């Protein structure tokens, strides 16, 4: 987590008056419960409650901001943890703002970095931004989402405005940030432009007059910067809500493509469904809290049923269906479940790739490579040695097998199938 020494008002995460909670209306209490669900920190909680009370009294929705830099072309379900929280608050009637950091992407977020982040080109940023929002719309309600780009106010700021903005924060405070502090101590270069990133992200909150900003735990410094700058510009400071980083399929490391423990939200329904079912029973409940739209009461009741003897796989199937439905629709989710059942029984899925090849008879390892079931013939041989290759349901044990002309179903492992026609 990024380090920043907050002021006294920023360290309070509970209501100052213990009796205050008892005086909350049902609507405010529900909104607070939704806000706190699965979150790491809500700072300051007392301020957020006052904002909720004002919104209820006036009917004026609160402005809730989430900023994402389009640094990659797609996202995985770990990225949707904060999007889920935005959707929950959106469903309470508040105004959510999906902010695309097309300007800040040109700087590069130094959060968690031990080196300067390479800058993206404007063309890369534009292409990634379009993909980001299209994918985020699978979680948020696009009809009730305000889309903004921070170049709207960052570019007009100009050099004079940038100097005036930089004057509102000290180098000493900037160096309290963990990644800057550690890099400076290690003698690793820090470019001056990297100091501009948290300033510009904070200025986004000023421009949008946000009441609450969401982010991962690694964004705490930047979120507090927004609160600080709003005060500097005479605005009511935003509250900040940090969400934990989701553990990946292994249940240990945070979800990451580089660790190959992720579920991409554009992966096909069958793969997504199967990957959710592959997680541990313990991790399942963590995912329920952070990824499911079921109420905490429903999840609690389900957990008690499992503790009382219900098969945990049934609860996991429910989670897999919910997540798969969100990104692919109910029909695809039902098909993915049936596909998983067929594979578990050793059956053949209804829809598998059709591959036509020439050159019969063909060695089995060469066929696996040509059909896209193995990256190389040597890997094909290794799969055969491990008993992971089947033709029409029969295990292949001979690496020297020649497959003759005709059509057969070739299976590798539990998930890879192809209907191969060889002539």
Buried (B, 14 or more C-beta within 10 A) or exposed (E): BBEBEBEEEBEBBEBEEEEEEEEBEEBBBEBBEBBBBBBBBBBBBBBBBBBBBEBBEEEEBBBBBBBBBBBBBBBBBBBBBBBBBBBBBBEBBBBBBBBBBBBBBBBBBBBEBEEBBEEBEEEBBBBBBEBBBEBBBBBBEEEBBEBBBBBBBBEEBEEEEBEEBBEBBEEEEBBBBBBBBEBEEEEBEBEEEBBBBBBBBBBBBBBBBBBBBBBBBBBBBBBBBBBBBBBBBEBBBBBBBBBBBBBBBBBEBBBBBEEEBBBBBBBBBBBBBBBBBEBBEEBBBBBBBBBBEBEBEEBEEBBEBBEEEEEBEEBBBBBBBBBBBBBBEEEBBBBBBBBBEBBEEEEBBEEBEEBEBEEBEBBBBBBBBBBEBBEEBEBBBBBBEEEBBBBEEEEBEEBEBEBEEEEBBBBBEEBBBBBBBBE
